[in-house]
């Protein structure tokens, strides 16, 4: 029995020694794990912030519903403020601006066509083609508004996922 107790005591002493040095090791490991967790949290937060700002670059076009030219100024402000901080915001802000400028140009062209056709009809020109042109321009304006809305929502969702979205029908003014 003495041998067994001695073995037990020896193991107990070793365990005590291991536990004593293990406490220092555990503290260092805990600090390293905490540091790693903090770094992962910071990286996640940065990625989340980048995606949220990229999404905002697209969604800010809806400020145009309340503010004149807000559909251009909204993305412009987001892009100017955050483009140096986040690469995704730089890319998606430019994309949103290019698309909104393109849609504005298409809208102005259709409005001019509709106004010219309307003025010609008001001046007494009875050409049926003018009426068709005016109706077509009006339908084109509705189509542009619908496509603008749909594409902005799609772009917002994709940019929040971290994807770089490219709008169709876009003239690339900003490289």
C-alpha positions, 0 to 999 in steps of 0.5 A: 500500500505504501508504494501505491500511496507514494505513486499517488503522492508523486502524481499529486506533486507532479499535478500540482507542479503542472497546474502551477505552470499551467496557470501561467500557460493558461493565462497566456493562452487566454490572452492570445485567444482574447486577442484573436477574438478581438481581431476577428471581431474588428475584422467582422465589424469592418467588413459589416461597416463596409458592406453597410456603407456600400448598400447605403451608396445605392439606397441613398438615391431614394433621397431624391424622392424628398430632395431635389437631385438627391438621387445624385447627391445621396450617392455622391456624398456617401462616395466622397465621405467613405471611398478612401476608407472602404474599397467596396464603397469606392466601387459601388458609390461610383457605380451608383453615381454613373447609373443615376447620371445615366438615368437622368440623361435618359429621363431628360431626353424623354421629357424633351421628346414628350414636350416637343411632341406635346407642343406640336400637338398644342400648336394644332399639328394633327399628326398621329405620330406626334401623339404616339411619340408623346405616349411612347415618351411617357411610357419610357419615363415610367419604364425608366422609373421602374427599372431604376427602382428595381436595379437599385434594390438589386444593387443594394442587396448584392453590395450588402452581400459584398458583391460588386454589382454592375448596373445595366444601361449605364454610361461609365462617367466615373472610371 
